[in-house]
Amino acid sequence: MSGPAVDFDRMTTLGDVARYHHAARPEATALVFEGRRTSFADFDRHTDQVANALLAEGLIQGDRIAYVGKNSDHYFELLFGAAKAGVVLAPIGWRLAPREIAYILGDAEARMVFVGPELIAHVRDVAELILDQPRLIAMEDNEYGHPEFVAWRDAAPCVTPDVRVTSADIAIQLYTSGTTGRPKGAMLTHNNILAPRRLAAVADMDWNRWGPDDVSLVAMPVAHIGGTGWGVVGLVNGAKGVVAREFDPAKVLDFIERDRVSKMFMVPSALQIVVRLPRARQVDYSRLTYILYGAAPIPLDLLRECVEVFGCGFVQQYGMTETTGTVVYLPPQDHDPAGNARMRSAGLPMPGVELKVLGPDGESLPTGEVGEVAIRSPANMAGYWKLPEATADTIDEDGWLRTGDAGYIDADGYLFIHDRVKDMIISGGENIYPAEVESAVYGHPHVAEVAVIGVPDDTWGEAVKAVVALKPGAPVDPADIIAFARTRIAAFKAPKTIDFVAALPRNASGKILRRELRDPYWAGMTRRVN
């Protein structure tokens, strides 16, 4: 591909990214969203205006704002504009229940909240649950009289904001659920986001090489590192980013065909839906070079189908919110449709990433032994917002971050994930924590006790199952319990199925034995994650 190489050394903050590409290729397309095209020059100017608008609202460096909505080009303007002002953006999943959204807004101490059209009608429900009312800006025209983003942005001057932002400053706060059931704000710095890009560029891996003609599809939700991180990667590399409002399998094919997408990131469950559309075998994929996927390994049968249909290279990505996304990758050459041992692995560490496996006492384990995976890298988060103890439990003084995943490293340096140290469930790329779901189910008047586990699911990797002991005389009505849970938490977190037992298995100290509940469903499988 033609064009000069990107000078990553000149981009130490997100604001630098916008300024650099404005200077390098001002008229090239930065973002496309539902017919709206934004050049890199426009992107830099718009983000200056966003920064100045935030400062005019009285915000200062270190203040938090929030975004609740589906994907949009304006979300990335808000992210980079806030970064230029030294203001931290906390995106929130639009599918969360009002009480969940309210909790995150309160925890983040958000001074302002930017709301997409899919949530604007529910803002009053959320507001009733919040003590301090943040100022609200609607991302699109609305019938409720809220100020609209473009008008708010364009009322501000298009000048470089007078704020000194450093690479060590927090750029974004992504919320990840915890085993306590309360979401935690993972603070990611500019350096967390940009240093891995710099190191990867020096390594010059074929699959990670970008050119000015590349077109990236951003279809995963921006409230997750997979959506925001992938969108930022394209912008940093000076590629055109096609932003999908949400994952729609039919529209994914439209984007590939119409916008000539060359790279995209998806979770395997989303790929499975796309590849099995009847039209999937009629689309021209000649420009598609790589599909990157994460949140779960790809089943061999699905890989065969995808290779046959898409005809491109595949790269598995392993990481977490706390590592700013990808820290381990399985390269295209290890994706063999005939099957091989390495395809069961997460892959090799990215440049600048160190891996080790820890035993019960925190000691490093030798090759091949299973323990908790720990990671040290420039991408490791700065910590959890307002949670110093949780931060210290996760990252030690030497910078090693405990992932909560159990696995081992083989003689060739490949990381194999064996199980989860914690009880997290990953369903369709979404992290779901049993304690949060159990809290929702437990409030049902017929439930005496409940344990939530992940069970294998061919479509979503894992599905949420609740194991319930009912109160004496209570009716067996799984549909009613599931419906009740959906009023308290997002539908994707609620149980898909319920098993009823007389009593839950517990150890001598009274702790529920989740593994005993899980084991029958995973019998005969090589991994306890799917």
N, C-alpha and C positions, 0 to 999 in steps of 0.2 A: 504494500500500500504506500502511496505517495505521501509526502509531507514531512516536516521536521519532527524529530523525536521530542517528547515532552521533557522539560527540565524540572524534575521533581524537587531538586534542591531549592528551587525558587518558590515552593509551595509548602510553608510550614504551618499555615492556618487555613481554614476553609475560605476566609476572605481572600487570601492570596490566590486560591484556585480560581475564583471568579475574575480577579484582576489579571492574572496571568493569561488566561485564555481570551479575555477581551483584547489584550495587547497582541497575542499571537495569531488569533484567527477570529476577528470580531464578527464577521458575517456568517460564520459556520453555525449550524443549528445545534443548540445545547439541549433543548427539550421540545417535545411534541406532545400535545395533549388534546384529544378530541377536536382536531382541526386547528388548534392554536399553536403557532410556532414561535419559539423564543430563541433568538440568536445569543451567542456568548456575550456580545456587547450589551444586548438588552438585559441579559441575566445579571451582569455586573451592575448595570444602572439600577435595575429593579431592587437588587439586594442592598445597594446603598440607600435607596429610598425606604426600604423596610427597616434598616438599621436606624435611620434618622427618625422614622415614625415612632419606633419603640422608645428612643431617647426623648422624643417630644412628649411621650406619655408619662415621663418621669422615671422610667426604668433605669437602673444602673447596673454596672458589671456585676455578674453573679446572680442577678434576679432570674427567676424561672417564669417561663410562659408555657402554655400547653396547646396541643393541636389534637382535636378529636374529629376524625373524618376518614373517608376513603382516600386513595391515592390521588394526587393532583400535582401538576407542575408548580402550582403556587405553594404547595407544601415545601418544595425544595428552595423556592425563593425565601420562604419564611425561615427555614433552617439556616441558610447561608447568610441571610440578612441579620438574623439574631446573632449569629456567630461574629459578624462584623461589629456588632454593638457590645459584644462580651456578654450577651444574654443567653441563657441556656434553654433550649427547647426540649420539652418532654412530650413526645407523641403518645397518644393513648388509643388503644384498640376501639374501633367504632362499634364492635359487636359486644362490648362489655355491658353489663347491666348498669342502670343509673347509680346504684350504691357503690359499685366498683369504680366507676368513673369519678364519682364524688370523692372516694377515698384517695385516689391518686392525685386529684387536683388539690386536695387538702394537704396531703403529705408533701407534694412538691412546692407548696406555698405559691402556686401559680398566680402571678399578678394579672395576667391576661389569658384568655382562652379563645382560640381560633377554631370555629366549628363548621364542619362540612354540612351540606344540605341534608344528608341522611340522618343527622342528629339534631338539626335545628329545632324540630318540633318537640324534642324531648328535653330541651335545655331546662325548662321549668322544673321537670321532675328531678333533674340533677341539682339545680340551684337550691331546691328545698332542703337538700341534704348537706349543703355547704355553709359553714359559719361565715367565712370571709368571701364575699361575692367578687370574683374577678371580673374585669371588664371583658365584654364579649364582642368579638368581631366575626361576622359571618363570611365564609369563604366565597359564597356566591349570593346572587340576588335572593332576597327572602321576603316573605309577606308579613314578617313580625316586626319590622322597623329597626332591626339591628344594623349597625354600620357594616358596610360591605368592603371586603378586603382590597380590591383594586382601587376604589375611591379613597380608602384610608391610606393605602400605599402611595398613591399618586399625589396626595396632598402634601407629601414631604419632599424636601429638596433633594435633588440628584447630585449630591456632593459626597466626597469621602468622609465618613464619620470620624470625629476627633476622639478616637478611643484606641488605646494601645492594647492589643490582644496578643498573647504569647502562645506558643505551642503547648505549654503546660496547662493552659486554661481549659475548663470544661466546655465542651461544644454541645453535647447532647446528653440527655438523661433518659435512658430506656428502662422501662419497668419490666422486671421479671419476677414472676411469682416465687414465693419461698415455701419451704416445708411447713412453716407456721401458718400458711394460708394468706399472709399479707404480702402484697407486691413490694419489691425493693427497687429503688432507683439506682441503676448502675450508671455511674458517672464516667463518661468517655471523653477524653481530652482530644484536642486537635492532633496531637502527636500520636495518640492511640489510632486515630483514623488514617493519618497520612504516612507515618513511618513505615508501616507494612507495605504500602504502595511503592515507596522508594526502594525498599529492600527487594521487593519482587521484580521491579524494573531492572535492577542491577543483575539479578539472577537470569533474566531474559529467557524464561521458560516459554516454549511455543504457545501453549494454551493460554498463557497469561499476557501475551503480547497484544497490544492494542495499536490501531492505526486511526488516522483521521477519518477513514471511510467506514469505520465500525459503527454498527447500530445496535444499541442495547435495549432489551425489553424489560421494563420494570413492572412486574405483574404481582409480586408478593407484597403483602401489606406493609406500609411504612412504619407502623407501630412496632415492627419487628426489625431486628438487625438485618435479616434477609432482604427486606424491602428497602429500608433506608441505606444500608451498607452498599447494596448493589447499585442503587441510584447514584450514590456518591462516587463509587468506583468509575462509572462511566463518565461523570463530569470531570473527575480528576484527570482522566486519560484523554479528555477532549473529544469524546465520542458523542454522537447523537443519542439521546435517551428518549425512547418512546414510553410514555407513562400510561399504563392501563388503570382506569379508575378502580377496578377490582379484578380478581381472577375470574375470567369468563372463558371457558375452553374454546368455544366457537370463535370468540374474538381474538384469542391467541393465534389461531390460524390466520385470521384476517391480518393481524399485525405482521406476522412472518411474511405473508405474501405481498401485502401492500407497501409496508415500510422497509422490506428487505432486511429483516433482522439478522444480525450475524452472531450475536451472543445473547444468551438468556439464562436466568437462574430460576429454578423451580424446586419444589419438594417432590419426591417420587410419586406421592398420591395424586398431585396435580398433573404430572406427566402422564400417569396412567389414564386419567380422564381424557386428556387431549389426544393421545395416540390412538385411542379406541373410538374416536369420532369417525363416522363413515367417510367424512370429507378428508380426513387426515392423509389418506393415500392419494389424494388428487392435488395436493399443494406443491408448489415449487420451493424446494429447500436448498437451492443451489448456493445461496448466500449464507446459509446457516453453517458456521464453522464449529462452534462448541456449545454444548448445553452443560451448565454447571448445576449440580443438585446438592441438597443438604438436608439436615434434620433427621435423615434415616438412610441406611444403605439401600441400594436399588436391587430388588429381587432379580435373579438371573433371567427368568422368563420375561420380565418387563424390559430388561436391558436388551435382550434379543429383539423384542418387538420394536423398541425405540431405534435401535441401530438400523433395522430393516427399513423403517419408515422415514426417519429423519436423515440418516446417512451422514451424521457428523460425529465429532469426538465428544466424549463424556468425561467429566471431571467431578469426583465426589469431594464435597467440602465438609469438614468437621470443625465445629467451633461452638461458641455460645455467646450470649449477649456480653458476658463479663470479659470475653477475649476480643471484643469488637468484631465478632464473626470468625472467619476462616483462619485457623492456625495449623490445620493438617489437611492434606489433599491427596487424593488417589488419582494419578495422572491417566491420560487417555490410553497409554500403552498397557496399563494394567487392567483395562476393561475388555475382557475377552468373552465374546458371546458363547464360546465353547465352555467357559467356566474355568476358574483357577483359584488357588488358595488365597491370593492377594485380594480378590474381589470381596472377601469377607472382612477385609481390614478397612480402617478409616483412611490409611495411607501414611504419607511421610510428612514431617514437619515443614512448614513454610519457611522461607529464608528468615533468619533472625529468631526462630522459635526453638526453644529447648523443651524436651519432654523427659519426664521420669515417672516411675511407678512407685508408690509409697505403700509400705506395710502398715499394720495396725498401730505401730508406735511412731510412724512418720519416717522410718528408715527407708532408704532407696533399695528397691528389690532388683535382683539380677534379671537378665534377659529371660523372657518366657514365663516369669511368675506373675500371677494376677494380683493386682492391688489397685489403689486409687490413683487415677491419672492426674499428674500435676504438670502445669505449663508455666514457663517463664518466657515472656516476649514483650516487645515494645507496645503490643496491642492490649496487654492486660489493663483492665480498668483502673481508674484512680481509686475507686472504692464505692461503697454503697452510701447514698445520701443519708446523712444523719444517723448512720448505723455503724459506729466505730467498732463495736464488738463483732458484728456480723462480718465486717471487713477484715478484722484481724483473724477471724476463724477461717476466712477464705484465702487470704493472701498473707504469706509469712514475711518476716523481716528481710529475707533474701529475694523477695519478689516472686516466689512460687505460688501459683494459684491452684487451689484444689478444685477439681472439676465436679466431684461427686459421681463421676463415672468410674466403674471398675474395668480394668483392661490389662493388657500386657504389650510389651514391645518385643518383636522378634529379632533374630540375629541380623537382619537386613535393615533394621530401623523402622519397620512398619508398625503402626499402632493398631491393635485389635481391641475393640470395645466388647467386653464380655457381658456386662450387666450394669445396673445403676446402683451406686452406693446408697443414694437416696431413692425415694419412691416415685420420682417424677414419671409421668406418662407423657409420651409424645404421640399425638394423634393428628395426622395430616399436617405435620410441621408445627403444631401448636403445643407449647409446654403447659401441661395440666398437673396440678399438685393435689394429691389425694386429700390432704387436710382441708383445703378450700372447698372441695366438693362434698366432703363428709359434713362440714359445717352447714352447708346448704341443705343436705338431705336430712340431717339430724333434727332440723326444726319441724319436720312433718309430724303431726300429732300422733301418727300410728307407729313411728319408728322408735324402738328402744335403743338400738345401737347400730352402727354402720361402719364398714370398712370399704374403701374404694381401691380398686386395682386396675391395672392395664392388662387387657387380654389381646391375643393376636387378631388382627383384622386385615383381610386381603387388600382392602382399598386404602385404609387410613394408617396402616402400620400397626397401630394399637387402638383399641376402643375402650372407653371408660365403662367399667362394670362396678355397680354397688352391691355389696353383700350385706343384707339387712336382716336383723333380728327384730321382729315386730313385738309390740306391746301385747299383753294377753287379751285375746278376743278381737284383735284388730283384723280387718279384712286383708286378704292378699290382693293388692291392686297396684301392680308395678307402674301402669300408665299414670296413675294419679300421683305417685311419688316423683316420677320423672318430670311431670308437668309442674309440680310444686318447686322442684329444684330449678327449673328454667325461669321461674319468677325471681329467683334470688341470685343466680349467676348466669353468665353467657351460655347460650344453648350448646355451643361446642364443648363446654366443660361438663355439662350435665350428663348423667349416666345414659348410655344407650340401652343397657339391659340391667336387670336386677335379679339376683339370686336371693332366695330366702332361706335362712338357717335358724335353728333353735337358739344357738348362741355362737358368738364369734370365738375362735381359738385365741387363747392368751397364754403368755408365759407366766412364770411364778410372780413376777412383779406387776402383772396385770396388763402388760403391753400387748396390743393386738399383733398376732403373727401373720402379717400380710403375705410373707413368702409362702406360708402353708396354704393360703388361699389361692395364690397365683400358680403354684407349681403344677396342678393338674392341667391347666390350660396351656402350659408351655412344654409339657412332656414331649420328648422326641425332637425338640428343636435345638439347634446348635447354639443359639444365643437366647438370652432372656430379654433382649430388645428386638424389635421387629422392623 
